[in-house]
Amino acid sequence: MAQSVPALLEQFIRLYAPDSLERWRTLFLPGFAAAATNADGSITTWTLEQFYERQRALFASGKPIREVLQNTETTHDGRLACVRSEFVWTDGDVKRPGRLMMLIAAEHGELKIQALTFSYAG
């Protein structure tokens, strides 16, 4: 395996910036799916293209956007890995804590993110 799960997570956070967002996108498999829980009990889902466009639009707002992972647990078994982590999402002056789960798979020896599910606290 050319890359470790901690190295992938480090890239996930480091590349999440306006000037490196296109490179950030390469961390995901083409069939990537994202999901978020909503306060009304529903779920919102995005394809890779939709999720990437959502991030691009957030950065285009000009507000400082940032995410920090905390208390991260990883399980790595061969070509599959699972990540569970708390996070703090910052959008300008607003900070929102939450939890995420990430499924990772090795494609040709390189770890890529297959799915991401998150929920904001409260």
N, C-alpha and C positions, 0 to 999 in steps of 0.2 A: 504494500500500500504506500503510495507516494506521499500521502498527506495524513495527518492525524485529525481527529475530531476537534481537539482544542485549536489547532491551526486553522481549520475551516471556520470555527466560531470567531476567532480573532479577525479573519478576513471579513466575515459577515458584518462585524461592527466597524472595523477600520475603513472598509470601502463604502460604507453607508454614508455618503457625502455627495454634494452636488457635482463635484468634479470627477468622482470615480464611480458614479451610479451605474454607468454602462458596464463597467468591469464587475461591479457587485452583482449584476444580473447574471453573469456567467457562472455564479456559484449554484445556480438552480438547474434542475433537469427540465427539458422542454415540456414535459407533462406535469409540471409542478402545479399544486393546488394549495390555496390559502383559505383559511376560514376563521371567522371571528364571531364570538357570541355577542348578542345584543341585549340591552337592558330589558326589552320586551319579551325575551325568551327565544327569539328567532336567531337564525344563523345567516351571516353574509359570507359568500364565497367568491373567490377570484381565481382566474387562470393566471399563468405567469405574465401574459401581456397586460391584463387588467391590473394585477398587483404592481407591476413595474410602473405603469402609467400613473397609478395612485401615488406612488412614492415620488415620481418625477414632478407631479403637480404640487405635492407638499413642499418640495425643495424650491419650486418656482415661486412660491409665495414670498420667499426672501426671509422668512422667519428662521431662526436657528432651530434645526431639527436634529434630534439626537436620541440614541437608544443605548442603554447600559444594561448588561446582563448581570444578575446577582444570584448567588446560591444555585449555581448550575450543576446539574447531575447528568452524567452521560453513561450510556450503556453501549458498548461496541462489541459486536459479535460477527466476526468475519467481514463480510461485505455490507453489513447493515449496522446502523447506529440509531439511537434514540436520544434526544436531548430534552430535558425538562428544566425550565429556568424561570426565575422571577425576572422581571425587567422594569425599568423606569423609562417611559417615553416622554421626551421633552419636546414641546411644540411652542416655541417662543417662551412665554412666561408660564405656560401650563405644563405641569408634570403629572403624568398618569402612571401609577404602578399597575402591574398586571402579571400574568403568568403565560408562558408559551410552551408548546411542545413542538418538536421538530423531528421529522423522519429523514434519515440520510441513507443513501445507497451509493455503493461504489460502481462507477461506470468506467470500464477500461482502466481500473486501478485508481481512479480519481474520485474522491468523495464529493457528492453533489446533494443538494437539498431537494427532496421529493415533495415534502408537504410541511406546512407550518400552520398551526392552530393557536390562536391567542384569545385571551379574555382580559379585559381591564378589571381591576379590583373595584368592588362596590357597585 
